[in-house]
Amino acid sequence: MSRPETLERWKKIIDEYQRDRETLKAYCERLGVNTRLYHKYRNEIYGRSERSRFKSDILLPVIITNSQESKLTVNDIRIAYTGDSISDAELQRILRLCRDL
């Protein structure tokens, strides 16, 4: 397999990984690829930060319930706060933090 074909194959593998659905280890085992090679090619294609392959405007699933104590769940992270409201800026900051975990 030529170098461009190898890079294209790994780019597809990297782009199809969805960290919210399964662990990287499980994903690599399912595909029969080595996690060390996954990291090697991810770094080569996207740089050292995996976040660079994710757009900054990703929509996250958020569930807000009505009660005295407000609760939201983002990427399986449960957040509870008391009071009538949370500012838009605070909510945006919380969502960014949860996205980057």
C-alpha positions in Angstrom: 0.0 0.0 0.0 1.4 3.4 -1.0 2.0 6.2 1.6 -1.0 8.3 0.4 -3.2 5.2 0.5 -2.1 4.4 4.0 -2.7 8.0 5.2 -6.2 8.0 3.5 -7.0 4.7 5.2 -6.0 5.9 8.6 -7.8 9.3 8.1 -11.0 7.4 7.5 -10.4 5.2 10.6 -9.7 8.3 12.7 -12.6 10.3 11.4 -15.1 7.5 12.0 -14.2 7.1 15.6 -16.9 8.5 17.9 -15.6 8.8 21.4 -19.1 9.3 22.8 -20.1 5.8 21.6 -17.2 3.6 22.6 -13.7 3.7 24.0 -10.8 4.0 21.7 -9.5 0.6 22.8 -12.9 -1.0 22.0 -13.0 0.8 18.6 -9.5 -0.3 17.6 -10.2 -3.9 18.7 -13.4 -4.0 16.7 -11.5 -2.8 13.6 -8.4 -5.0 14.3 -6.0 -2.0 14.4 -3.4 -1.1 16.9 -4.1 1.8 19.2 -0.5 2.9 19.1 -0.7 3.2 15.3 -4.1 5.0 15.7 -2.3 7.7 17.8 0.7 7.8 15.5 -1.4 8.5 12.4 -3.8 10.8 14.2 -0.9 12.9 15.3 0.6 12.9 11.8 -2.7 13.8 10.2 -4.2 16.2 12.7 -1.4 17.2 15.0 -1.0 16.4 18.7 -4.4 17.6 19.8 -7.4 15.4 18.9 -9.6 18.4 19.4 -8.3 19.8 16.1 -10.3 17.2 14.2 -13.5 18.3 15.9 -15.3 21.5 14.9 -15.7 24.1 17.6 -19.4 24.4 16.9 -20.4 20.8 17.7 -23.9 20.4 19.1 -24.1 18.4 22.3 -27.1 16.5 23.6 -28.5 18.5 26.6 -31.4 17.5 28.8 -32.8 20.2 31.1 -35.5 19.3 33.7 -37.8 21.7 35.5 -37.6 21.6 39.3 -36.2 23.6 42.3 -32.8 22.1 41.5 -32.1 22.4 37.8 -30.2 19.5 36.2 -28.5 19.0 32.9 -26.7 16.1 31.4 -24.0 16.6 28.8 -22.0 13.7 27.4 -23.1 11.6 30.4 -21.9 14.3 32.8 -24.6 15.3 35.2 -24.7 18.9 36.4 -27.1 20.3 39.0 -27.5 23.9 40.2 -30.0 25.7 42.3 -31.6 29.0 41.5 -34.0 30.3 38.9 -31.6 30.5 36.0 -28.1 30.2 34.7 -26.6 32.9 32.4 -26.0 32.2 28.8 -22.3 32.8 29.3 -22.1 30.3 32.2 -24.0 27.7 30.2 -21.7 28.2 27.2 -18.7 27.8 29.4 -20.1 24.6 31.0 -20.9 23.1 27.6 -17.4 23.9 26.3 -15.8 22.2 29.3 -18.0 19.1 28.9 -17.2 18.9 25.2 -13.5 19.1 25.8 -13.5 16.3 28.4 
